[in-house]
């Protein structure tokens, strides 16, 4: 994208803010289309200002294609035993548990688990998956399909995402913080895995949530956590990410984005209409910031698009400022004496792989995996790599015995009725 194009988008966003301040409903309707595109980029985990591809297929054909993909794709169809936890502000947090198949129980207890829990057989390991910004627990579809029955897993939706309730504190105009997300995760663990060893897995914002948990509850990490996986995430300095934009575009976006987000959150209904009107452009932006390879299954790309589209615009707006404040570098020390996996896509534009390398530098015994030809949603783009390395991590923690069979990463044959 040219620098002048970036300035045009930034100017349009500024106009939206001005229209908001003036209370000009007509101006907002005219600005909503471009503003919807800008906020759509943010919803994909990026910043406004990327190039908008020309659409060469008729809208009717695109709508039919989306319907066909929605009906054919099994992605996000896996369901487990539902449960609810409650955050410290009363927010209802939805989670699901996939229990261990007794016939697949580990035959041996790893040395760390033996040290922590003694020689008697402990409760089974529970793997807790935390998803990223504008996604849901379903973003772990492939890994969930592969691990069902092999190990006990918990999948939860972050506040205001997926099936979880709207943040109660945010209804009182309190900002979202990564610290709050860490406390939310603690509430889910207390409800869904109150005893036994835990492996924590977090993607993007979910990885930050795991760091915030450790920062606030170090005793939990020392006493119960036996392994951790950080996927496409960062311990801080997110304000320096340029999202693949030229300098002028980044500067323009950073100058106007806070005001645009605030204004859009206050006029969510109008902006949602703009998002729907620009859905085709939005899909192209999501794909650019989610995937790097050209041969991504169209149904997978549509699946990611549906998750991101389902995040209300006011939720997108209220979360975004929390990332600039995020700095949990010191909390990484709590994971230093356990098996750690750090994995990222080399072409991730949202949380660049350099951030994962920085995490691995602070955890020198961690396994660092950089996946070529992969973007931000690496667990959907290259599920076989992510599942393979997670299975290895679980073996190292003693969660599953060496040689255990992990099902094909794309299998949905064990899906339970929701």
C-alpha angles and dihedrals in degrees: 000000000000122000090244091054090053090052090050092055091045091049090051090051090050089052089054090054091049091050089051093052091050092047090232104162093185092052090050092053090052092046096043096083095058092034089053090055091049093050089044089064090053090049088056087056097261139092129268120267111066122139115273112227120225113249112230100178124077117260092238091055091048091051091051090049091052092050091049092050092047092053096043102042116087092196114131093015097114115106133182139184105312125227142165133225127184125226122222090264093050098260112153111236118199122212139167130211126212105197127218117262103238091220089058096050114136115266094211139038117231120237094252092051090047090052093048100040105026128235098305116095107271128212112282119274114264118210111208116201120202119192133214138255115304092002133095140219087280090073086083091058098129096044091046092051091051097047100042109129093002095084136001110262137187121202118187139178118235116237114291090010131101113337096341121108126262111273108269093205090051088056085063090052093255112147123247113248132189086234089061090052089054090054090048090055090051089054091052092049091049090053103036103029108021093159141023133044122317136207114201121211121183134175120203106311087014090061089051088051090055090051091050090051090055092046092055101031107034091154090061090054093047095046104037117009112096100171144001138202123202112196121188094334143127139222093211149308092088090146088074096059112113098193090223092296129133118258094258092051094049093047093048092050094048091049097055106021099087092055092043092052093049092049093046092050089056092052100037096149094057093044092049088057088053091050091053092048091053097040094125093055089042091057091055092050092049091052092050093052097038105044139031105186122083098221099063111146105259089224090056091049089050090048090056090046092053093051093050094043090053093062107098115240094239089056090051089051099047095048099048100077091055092071095062089054094048115116117149100148093125092052090065089077089074089068096050098104100049138067109284132186120199113186133171144159113254091222097046107141095184103052102010118220089247087074090057090048089053090053091050091049088060091046102046094178092055122110108243116203120183112189115210118221091022132122135193098302093055093151088063098035098048103013094160092062094047093045093047093052092044090052089052091049090051090051091052091051092049092245090125128018121253109269095027113151116244113197123241109290094236098047119125096169093110095053113141124214110270 
